[in-house]
Amino acid sequence: MIDRIDYVPVGDLIALMLCVLLLVGLFESYVDQTINFKIFFLGILVVGLSASCRVILYQLIEIRSVSPEIFIILKSIYKFCICCILELYIIYIMNMVAIRSKLVLLGSLWLNFICLFADIIYGKVSMFNIFEVYSIPSMLSYVGSVILCIALIYRFHMRILKQLRICLIVSAFYAVLVVLIGACNHNDYYYTISFLFPIIMVMLLSHANSYSVRTGALGRESFENFLGKNKKCTLGCLKFYMHEKTALPKEVEIKLRNFWDNYLQNVKLFSPNGHTFVLVIYDEDVNEQLGKLVSEKLEVEYKLFGVDYRVISFEKENNCKDYKEFLRIVEYLEKKTEMNTFGFFKRDELKELDQENALLQELKDIYKQFDYEDPRVLPYYQPIKNMKTNCYDTAECLMRLHLPDEGLIFPQQFIYLIEREDLMHRFSMIMLHKVCQSLKKFTTLQRISVNFSIAELKHKDFVEDFKRVIEQNHISYDKIGVEFTESNNDSDFEIIKHVVGKLRALGCTVYLDDFGTGYSNFDRLLGLNMNVVKFDRSLLLLAETDTCAKTILHSFSEAFLELDFEILYEGVETPQQENLCICEGHADYLQGYKYSKPIAEQEFALFLQQNSSNIP
């Protein structure tokens, strides 16, 4: 019979409950299943098993229904679990520092299991000290494993993430402190739970905060949370351009991590994706250290690995509240920074971007309101001269914006924003409506053409919305011209061919814009079955000075003439260019500043009135 022992199971019960909570949390969340994670996962199981052994043994003693054999078995399992936990810590550190030393591994195994065997023999002799863990073999195994772990961390500290290194050392210190306090007070209530300290710290660091073990950076979610706090600081963005590579070489990641650890102080590091690193800087002197990063590290690594980069540093204020805004700022500053260099930008240098953001808000408001009569969207008309009738009986409509604070805004300032934010469809429908309204006033015009992007023609509701606007305005379809630029994408071609067929069936005139640039070819032109081919101004300018270009212009125009396409030349500014288009280019229509720049509706009405009988 075993006498009652002076033992309180509170520490082991807490350890058991923590193990259960950790395991449930890991099962119910997504965690990257790395080898290090699996080691710690096994460690949690082993700690839980060891705590269970002591709690069960305590209960059996309390009800006085345990035999000496059960005593020895449960104690042996407990001691075996403790040895396994110590061994798992050693394996984890060896794996983390990437060493495969059989001598270290076998040495630790021999130490722990020889001490385990000696401890079991000691337990058979000292039956009534079954809960006492401070035997000489136990302490020898514990102290030896701790010394080995510390030695590995010290020897290979450059291979260990700084945050992880600190967590391991701090948690090991408190674990040893708990063991020493217990030994001094002759109790081991919290001996088992002390083995959970490093596990909890590492799991929290590596998974809850999404640290990258290789680079030491927090992930995108953490970065987005930081941006939402609106703290003033400097953001240093190190961006790699992978080109055909899919990920940074591991050697580069390790060297970067060493640089963060050794050179940068008071800096928080994020990596919202695999090729961009963001340093949150509160010390202005760090910018000098970023320059050192470029000159001492990145230039050298670029020569070794050929990975292009930019380092961009800018002052963060309320202009960078979320990840989308951050990307917009970086994209803007990239254009101002040469490849493989470092650029630092002060707050004043972001004024242009602030203006862009203000404009974008207006664009989004126009899109949201979707008012066909929105006064901020203006149609400007450029007259087109019909060479057969010698009259200005067609025109092209071009979009302008008129904003209360900024005044008149030209397409190059806003079209790219509309396309980038996928707002174009509603803007196009507003413009189409305004063109229909103008056609009711300009009764002498045969038609007005409207520009549509490839993305717009691919919009799932384009044809239906197009028809709705025309029919609501009671305009004949032959009064509307549809201009678009050719695409080199085969899937685009099939979709556009289908849409062009529907527009032609309705009676619309279809223009191919910017012929002579990009991917123009006859196969696609014949397949699309359009009405008008619009030659780009660049081909006209080239033909003015180059005889080969003039021959090409002449050959193209003759081919289109035989295929019954009408030919329009844009960008005509001089009498010489006009003559070239007529004599060499078989022009049906001419458009350009020689006749008129794009003008507002009232000016266009006056132009038509002045040129109704006389053509200059």
C-alpha positions in Angstrom: 0.0 0.0 0.0 1.3 3.5 -0.9 0.9 6.3 1.7 -0.6 9.7 0.8 1.9 12.0 -0.7 2.3 15.8 -0.1 1.4 16.7 -3.7 -1.2 19.2 -5.2 -2.2 18.5 -8.8 -3.1 22.1 -9.7 -0.1 22.7 -11.9 -0.6 19.4 -13.9 -4.3 20.2 -14.3 -3.5 23.6 -15.7 -0.9 22.1 -18.0 -3.5 19.5 -19.2 -6.1 22.1 -19.9 -3.7 24.4 -21.7 -2.6 21.4 -23.9 -6.3 20.7 -24.8 -6.9 24.4 -25.6 -3.8 24.6 -27.8 -4.7 21.5 -29.7 -8.3 22.6 -30.3 -7.1 26.0 -31.4 -4.7 24.4 -33.8 -7.2 22.0 -35.3 -9.8 24.8 -35.8 -7.4 27.3 -37.5 -5.2 27.3 -40.6 -1.6 26.8 -39.7 1.3 26.1 -42.1 2.2 22.5 -41.6 6.0 22.9 -41.4 8.3 20.4 -39.7 8.9 22.9 -36.8 5.1 23.1 -36.3 4.8 19.3 -36.2 7.6 19.1 -33.6 5.8 21.5 -31.3 2.5 19.8 -32.0 4.0 16.6 -30.8 5.4 18.4 -27.9 2.0 19.6 -26.8 0.7 16.0 -26.9 3.6 14.7 -24.9 3.2 17.5 -22.2 -0.5 16.6 -22.0 0.3 12.9 -21.6 2.8 13.5 -18.9 0.4 15.8 -17.0 -2.3 13.2 -17.3 -0.1 10.5 -15.8 0.5 12.5 -12.7 -3.1 13.5 -12.2 -4.3 9.9 -12.7 -1.7 8.6 -10.2 -2.7 11.2 -7.7 -6.3 10.2 -7.9 -5.4 6.5 -7.5 -3.4 7.3 -4.4 -6.3 9.3 -3.0 -8.7 6.4 -3.2 -5.9 4.0 -2.1 -6.5 1.6 -5.0 -3.1 1.5 -6.7 -0.6 -1.2 -6.7 3.2 -0.8 -6.7 3.3 -2.1 -10.3 0.9 0.7 -11.5 3.0 3.1 -9.6 6.1 2.2 -11.5 4.4 2.1 -14.9 2.8 5.6 -14.5 6.0 7.1 -13.1 8.0 5.6 -16.0 5.6 6.9 -18.6 5.9 10.4 -17.0 9.7 10.3 -16.9 9.8 9.1 -20.5 7.5 12.0 -21.6 9.8 14.5 -19.9 12.8 13.1 -21.7 10.9 13.2 -25.0 10.0 16.8 -24.5 13.6 17.7 -23.8 14.7 15.9 -26.9 12.0 17.6 -29.0 13.4 21.0 -28.0 16.9 20.0 -29.1 15.6 18.6 -32.4 13.5 21.8 -33.0 16.6 24.1 -32.5 18.8 21.8 -34.7 16.2 22.0 -37.4 15.8 25.8 -37.0 19.5 26.4 -37.4 19.7 23.8 -40.2 22.3 21.5 -38.7 22.3 17.7 -39.2 24.9 16.7 -36.6 24.5 13.0 -35.6 26.9 13.5 -32.8 24.7 16.2 -31.2 21.5 14.2 -31.7 22.9 10.9 -30.5 24.7 12.6 -27.6 21.5 14.2 -26.3 19.5 10.9 -26.8 22.1 8.9 -24.8 22.1 11.5 -22.1 18.3 11.7 -21.7 17.6 8.0 -21.9 20.5 6.8 -19.7 19.2 9.3 -17.1 15.7 8.0 -17.7 16.8 4.4 -17.0 18.7 5.5 -13.9 15.6 7.5 -12.7 13.3 4.5 -13.1 15.7 2.3 -11.0 15.8 5.1 -8.4 12.0 5.2 -8.4 11.8 1.5 -7.6 13.9 2.0 -4.5 12.2 5.3 -3.5 8.5 4.3 -3.9 7.2 6.9 -1.5 8.9 9.7 -3.4 7.0 8.9 -6.6 6.1 12.6 -7.3 9.6 13.9 -6.6 11.2 14.9 -9.9 14.4 16.4 -8.5 16.4 13.2 -8.4 20.0 13.3 -9.5 19.3 11.5 -12.8 16.3 13.8 -13.6 18.2 17.0 -12.9 21.2 15.8 -14.9 19.0 15.2 -17.9 17.2 18.5 -17.5 20.4 20.6 -16.9 22.3 18.9 -19.7 19.4 19.5 -22.3 19.1 23.2 -21.3 22.8 23.7 -21.6 22.8 22.0 -25.0 19.9 24.2 -26.3 21.6 27.4 -25.1 24.8 26.4 -26.7 23.1 25.7 -30.0 21.3 29.1 -29.9 24.5 30.9 -29.0 26.6 29.1 -31.6 24.1 29.6 -34.5 22.4 32.8 -33.4 22.8 34.3 -36.8 20.6 31.6 -38.3 17.7 32.2 -35.9 15.2 35.0 -36.3 15.8 37.7 -33.7 12.3 37.6 -32.3 12.3 33.9 -32.1 15.7 33.9 -30.4 14.4 36.3 -27.7 11.3 34.3 -27.1 13.2 31.0 -26.7 15.7 32.6 -24.3 13.1 34.4 -22.2 10.7 31.4 -22.0 13.7 29.0 -21.1 14.8 31.4 -18.4 11.3 31.4 -16.7 11.0 27.6 -17.1 14.3 27.1 -15.4 13.3 29.7 -12.7 10.1 27.7 -12.0 12.1 24.5 -11.6 14.7 26.1 -9.3 12.0 27.7 -7.1 10.3 24.3 -6.8 13.5 22.6 -5.9 14.2 25.1 -3.2 10.7 24.7 -1.7 10.8 20.9 -2.1 7.7 20.7 -4.3 7.2 20.0 -8.0 3.7 21.3 -8.5 4.5 23.4 -11.6 7.3 21.3 -13.0 5.3 19.9 -15.9 3.7 23.2 -16.9 7.1 24.8 -17.2 7.7 22.8 -20.3 4.8 24.6 -22.0 6.4 28.0 -21.7 8.6 27.8 -24.9 5.8 26.0 -26.8 3.3 28.8 -26.1 5.8 31.6 -26.9 6.9 30.1 -30.2 3.4 29.2 -31.3 2.2 32.7 -30.6 5.1 34.3 -32.4 5.2 32.0 -35.4 1.5 31.5 -36.0 -0.8 34.0 -34.2 1.4 37.0 -35.4 2.2 35.4 -38.8 6.0 35.9 -38.5 8.0 34.5 -41.4 10.8 32.4 -39.8 13.1 33.0 -42.8 12.7 36.8 -43.1 11.4 37.9 -39.7 8.5 39.8 -41.3 4.9 40.0 -40.2 2.3 39.2 -42.9 -0.3 41.2 -44.8 -3.1 41.0 -42.2 -0.8 42.5 -39.5 0.3 45.2 -42.0 -3.3 46.1 -42.8 -4.1 46.4 -39.0 -1.0 48.7 -38.6 -2.1 51.0 -41.5 -5.5 51.4 -39.9 -4.0 53.0 -36.8 -3.0 56.2 -38.7 0.3 56.6 -36.9 2.7 59.1 -38.4 6.0 57.5 -39.4 8.2 56.7 -42.4 7.6 53.6 -44.4 10.6 52.0 -46.1 9.4 49.7 -48.9 11.9 47.2 -50.3 10.3 45.7 -53.5 11.9 42.9 -55.5 10.9 42.3 -59.1 10.9 38.5 -59.7 10.3 38.5 -63.5 10.4 34.8 -64.3 11.4 33.7 -60.8 8.5 32.7 -58.5 10.1 33.4 -55.1 13.2 35.0 -53.6 16.2 32.8 -53.2 16.4 31.5 -49.6 20.0 32.8 -49.4 18.7 36.3 -50.0 16.0 36.0 -47.4 18.5 34.8 -44.8 20.9 37.7 -45.5 18.0 40.2 -45.4 17.0 38.8 -42.0 20.6 39.2 -40.7 20.5 42.8 -41.9 17.3 43.6 -40.0 18.8 42.0 -36.8 22.2 43.7 -37.0 21.6 47.1 -38.6 18.1 48.3 -38.0 16.8 49.4 -34.6 13.3 50.7 -33.6 12.0 49.2 -36.8 8.9 47.0 -37.4 9.0 44.7 -40.4 6.1 43.5 -42.6 5.9 41.5 -45.8 2.5 41.8 -47.3 3.5 39.5 -50.1 6.5 37.4 -51.0 8.5 40.0 -52.8 7.7 43.3 -50.9 9.1 44.2 -47.4 7.9 47.3 -45.5 9.9 48.8 -42.7 8.0 51.0 -40.2 10.6 53.7 -39.2 10.2 56.1 -36.3 13.9 57.3 -36.3 14.9 59.6 -39.2 18.4 58.3 -39.1 17.2 54.9 -40.3 17.1 56.4 -43.8 20.9 56.4 -43.8 20.8 52.8 -42.8 18.4 52.0 -45.7 21.0 53.6 -48.0 23.6 51.3 -46.4 21.2 48.4 -47.1 21.3 49.3 -50.8 25.0 49.9 -51.1 26.3 47.1 -48.8 23.8 44.3 -49.3 21.4 44.7 -52.2 24.0 45.8 -54.8 26.1 42.8 -53.9 23.2 40.3 -53.9 22.0 41.7 -57.2 25.3 40.8 -58.8 25.0 37.3 -57.3 21.4 36.5 -57.9 20.2 39.0 -60.5 17.0 40.0 -58.6 16.0 43.6 -59.5 14.8 45.8 -56.6 13.8 49.3 -55.6 13.9 50.8 -52.1 11.3 53.5 -51.6 11.0 55.5 -48.4 8.2 58.0 -47.8 6.5 59.8 -44.9 3.2 58.2 -43.9 0.4 60.4 -42.7 -3.4 60.2 -43.2 -2.8 59.6 -46.9 -2.1 55.9 -46.3 -5.0 54.4 -44.3 -5.3 51.0 -46.0 -3.4 48.5 -48.1 -5.0 49.7 -51.3 -3.8 53.2 -50.7 -0.4 51.9 -49.8 -0.1 50.1 -53.1 -1.2 53.2 -55.0 1.5 55.3 -53.3 4.2 52.7 -54.0 3.1 52.3 -57.6 3.3 56.1 -58.0 6.7 56.4 -56.4 8.1 53.4 -58.4 7.8 55.5 -61.5 10.0 58.2 -59.9 12.7 55.7 -58.7 15.2 54.0 -61.0 15.6 50.3 -60.8 18.2 49.0 -58.3 18.3 52.3 -56.4 17.0 54.0 -53.3 14.6 56.9 -53.3 13.4 59.0 -50.3 10.3 61.1 -50.7 9.1 63.8 -48.4 5.4 64.6 -47.8 5.4 67.6 -50.2 6.4 65.2 -53.0 3.1 63.3 -52.7 0.9 66.3 -53.5 0.4 65.1 -57.0 -0.9 61.8 -55.7 -3.2 63.6 -53.3 -4.7 65.4 -56.3 -5.1 62.1 -58.0 -6.9 60.7 -55.0 -9.3 63.8 -54.9 -10.0 63.3 -58.6 -10.6 59.6 -58.0 -13.2 60.4 -55.3 -15.1 62.6 -57.8 -15.0 59.8 -60.4 -16.4 57.3 -57.9 -19.1 59.8 -57.0 -20.1 60.2 -60.7 -20.1 56.4 -61.0 -22.2 56.0 -57.9 -24.7 58.7 -58.8 -25.0 57.4 -62.4 -26.9 60.5 -63.6 -27.1 60.7 -67.4 -27.3 64.5 -67.1 -24.4 64.8 -64.7 -22.9 68.3 -65.4 -19.4 67.1 -64.5 -19.2 64.9 -67.6 -18.8 67.0 -70.7 -18.9 65.9 -74.4 -16.4 67.7 -76.6 -16.7 67.3 -80.3 -14.0 67.3 -83.0 -15.4 67.9 -86.5 -14.5 65.4 -89.3 -14.3 66.5 -92.9 -16.1 64.3 -95.5 -13.9 64.4 -98.6 -16.7 63.1 -100.8 -19.3 65.8 -99.9 -16.7 68.5 -98.8 -18.8 69.0 -95.6 -18.4 68.5 -91.9 -21.1 65.9 -91.6 -19.6 63.7 -88.9 -17.7 64.2 -85.7 -15.9 62.3 -82.9 -17.1 62.8 -79.3 -14.3 63.0 -76.6 -14.9 63.0 -72.9 -13.9 65.9 -70.6 -14.6 66.5 -66.9 -15.5 69.9 -65.3 -15.1 69.8 -61.6 -16.1 72.6 -59.2 -12.7 73.1 -57.7 -10.3 71.9 -60.4 -12.1 73.2 -63.6 -11.7 71.5 -66.9 -9.9 68.1 -66.7 -8.5 66.4 -69.8 -8.6 62.6 -70.6 -5.0 61.9 -69.9 -5.6 63.0 -66.3 -8.6 60.7 -65.6 -9.1 57.9 -68.2 -6.5 55.7 -66.7 -8.1 56.0 -63.3 -11.5 55.1 -64.7 -10.1 52.1 -66.4 -8.0 51.0 -63.4 -11.0 51.3 -61.0 -13.3 49.5 -63.5 -15.7 52.5 -63.7 -15.8 52.9 -67.5 -19.2 51.3 -68.3 -21.3 53.9 -66.6 -19.1 56.8 -67.9 -19.6 55.4 -71.4 -23.3 55.2 -71.1 -23.4 58.8 -69.8 -21.4 60.0 -72.8 -23.6 58.0 -75.2 -26.7 59.6 -73.7 -25.2 63.1 -74.1 -24.2 62.3 -77.7 -27.8 61.3 -78.4 -29.0 64.6 -76.9 -26.6 66.5 -79.1 -27.7 64.7 -82.3 -31.2 66.0 -81.7 -29.7 69.5 -82.0 -27.3 68.9 -84.9 -29.7 67.7 -87.5 -27.2 68.2 -90.4 -24.8 65.5 -89.0 -24.8 62.0 -90.4 -23.4 60.6 -87.2 -21.2 61.1 -84.1 -18.7 58.4 -83.1 -18.0 57.5 -79.5 -14.9 55.8 -78.1 -15.2 52.5 -76.3 -12.4 50.4 -74.7 -11.9 46.7 -75.3 -12.9 46.1 -71.7 -16.1 48.0 -72.3 -17.1 46.0 -75.4 -16.5 42.8 -73.3 -18.8 44.0 -70.5 -21.6 41.5 -70.2 -24.4 44.1 -70.4 -22.8 46.4 -73.0 -25.0 45.7 -76.0 -28.3 45.8 -73.9 -27.3 49.0 -72.1 -26.2 50.5 -75.4 -29.6 49.7 -77.0 -31.5 51.0 -74.0 -29.8 54.4 -74.1 -30.3 54.8 -77.9 -33.9 53.8 -77.8 -34.8 55.9 -74.8 -33.5 58.9 -76.7 -35.3 57.9 -79.9 -32.2 58.1 -82.1 -31.6 56.1 -85.2 -28.7 53.6 -84.8 -27.1 54.8 -88.0 -26.4 58.1 -86.3 -24.0 56.4 -83.8 -20.4 55.4 -84.6 -18.6 53.0 -82.3 -14.8 53.4 -82.1 -12.4 50.9 -80.5 -8.8 49.9 -80.7 -7.8 46.4 -81.8 -6.5 43.9 -79.2 -3.9 41.2 -79.7 -5.7 38.8 -77.4 -7.4 35.9 -79.2 -10.2 35.5 -76.6 -10.8 39.3 -76.9 -11.0 39.0 -80.6 -13.8 36.4 -80.5 -15.8 38.4 -78.1 -15.4 41.7 -80.0 -16.2 40.0 -83.3 -19.5 38.9 -81.7 -20.3 42.4 -80.4 -19.3 44.1 -83.6 -21.7 41.8 -85.5 -24.5 42.8 -83.2 -23.7 46.5 -83.6 -23.6 46.2 -87.4 -26.9 44.4 -87.3 -28.4 47.3 -85.4 -27.2 49.7 -88.1 -24.3 51.3 -86.2 -21.1 52.3 -88.0 -18.0 50.6 -86.5 -14.6 52.2 -86.6 -11.2 50.6 -86.0 -9.2 53.3 -84.2 -5.4 53.7 -84.2 -4.6 51.5 -87.2 -0.9 51.3 -87.9 0.1 50.9 -84.2 0.2 47.9 -81.9 -1.0 44.6 -83.4 -3.0 45.7 -86.4 -3.3 43.0 -89.1 -5.5 42.2 -92.1 -6.7 38.8 -90.8 -8.4 40.4 -87.8 -9.7 43.4 -89.9 -11.4 41.1 -92.3 -12.8 38.9 -89.5 -14.3 41.9 -87.7 -16.1 43.2 -90.8 -16.1 46.9 -89.8 -17.0 50.0 -91.7 -14.2 52.6 -91.2 -10.5 52.2 -90.7 -9.0 55.1 -88.8 -5.2 55.6 -89.5 -3.1 56.6 -86.5 -1.4 60.0 -86.7 2.1 58.3 -86.1 1.9 56.6 -89.5 1.0 59.9 -91.2 3.9 61.7 -89.6 6.3 59.0 -90.7 5.0 59.0 -94.2 5.8 62.8 -94.4 9.6 62.2 -94.2 10.1 58.5 -95.1 9.5 57.2 -98.6 9.1 53.6 -97.4 6.4 54.7 -94.9 4.7 56.6 -97.7 4.7 53.5 -99.9 3.2 51.5 -97.0 0.5 54.1 -96.4 -0.4 54.1 -100.1 -0.5 50.2 -100.2 -2.6 49.9 -97.1 -5.1 52.5 -98.3 -5.4 50.9 -101.8 -6.1 47.5 -100.1 -8.8 49.0 -97.9 -10.3 50.8 -100.9 -10.6 47.5 -102.8 -12.2 45.9 -99.7 -14.8 48.7 -99.5 -13.6 50.1 -96.1 -13.8 53.8 -95.7 -10.6 55.5 -94.6 -10.2 58.2 -92.0 -7.0 60.0 -91.1 -6.7 61.7 -87.7 -4.1 64.2 -86.6 -4.1 66.3 -89.8 -2.5 69.7 -89.0 -1.0 71.1 -92.1 -1.9 71.5 -95.8 1.0 69.1 -96.7 -0.4 66.4 -94.5 -3.9 66.9 -96.0 -2.5 66.6 -99.5 -0.6 63.4 -98.6 -3.8 61.8 -97.2 -5.8 62.7 -100.3 -3.1 61.9 -103.0 -1.4 58.9 -101.4 -3.9 57.7 -98.9 -7.3 57.7 -100.7 -8.9 59.5 -97.8 -12.6 59.5 -97.3 -12.5 61.5 -94.0 -10.0 63.9 -92.4 -9.8 64.9 -88.8 -7.3 67.1 -87.0 -6.3 70.5 -85.7 -6.1 71.9 -89.2 -9.9 71.9 -89.1 -10.7 72.2 -85.4 -9.6 71.0 -82.0 -12.1 69.2 -79.8 -14.6 71.9 -78.7 -17.6 72.1 -76.4 -21.1 71.7 -77.6 -21.9 75.4 -78.0 -18.7 76.1 -79.9 -19.4 73.0 -82.1 -22.8 74.3 -83.0 -21.3 77.6 -84.0 -18.6 75.8 -86.0 -21.2 73.9 -87.9 -23.2 77.1 -88.6 -20.1 78.9 -89.9 -19.0 76.0 -92.1 -22.4 75.0 -93.5 -21.7 76.5 -96.9 -18.0 77.3 -96.9 -15.3 74.7 -96.4 -11.8 76.1 -95.9 
